[in-house]
Amino acid sequence: MVAPPIYNRFFRGKTPYAMTKVAMTVLIMGLANELKDTNVKAVTLWPATGIESAATNRFKGEQR
């Protein structure tokens, strides 16, 4: 699942969109909590988080 971190800037002028983002984040956090004692894992990506890779190393510091 792709669920973003929740920032206040998401809400201004786009409340319905922000509600879906908040719901995805709450869903994955709830599933992770409910499944913590099982062999099932709940995983999400937060696109705002930088991940070191060949691409990020190549373009480090460049503005696009």
N, C-alpha and C positions, 0 to 999 in steps of 0.2 A: 504494500500500500504506500502511496505517496501522501504524506500528511505534513504540512508545514508547521514550523514553530508559530506560535500565536503572538502577533504584534498588534498593538493598538492601531497602527496605520491601515490595517486591513479593513477596518470597519467604516471609515468615513466615506459615505456615498455609495457603498456597495455591501450593505448589510446582508442581503440574501447570499451573496457569494461568500462573505466572511463566515456566515453560519455553517455553510457546507464544509469549509476548511476546519473550523472549530470542531464540528461533528466528527470528521475523519480523525483528528488528533485524539479526541476523547475516546472514540471507538478503539483505536489501536492501543491506547494506554490501558483501557478497561480490559481488553482481551489479554494483553500481556499480564495483567494482574490476575485475572481469572485462570490463566493457563500456566502460571509459574510453577505449579507442582506436578506438571505433566511433561511429556516429551514433545509437546507441541509448542512451537515458538511463534510469536507475533512480531513481525518485523516491519519497519517503515523507513522511508528515506525522507529526510528533510532537505529539500533542494537548496535552501539558503546556507547550508553547511558546506564549507569547502572540503573537498576530498583531494588529497595529494595523488596526482597521477602524472603520466608523461605529458599530458595536455596542460595541466595546471603549472607544471614546472617549466614548460616551454613558453607559456604566455604570462608568467608571473609578473605582476606589476603593470601590464599593458591594459589600457582602457579600450573597450570595444563599444 
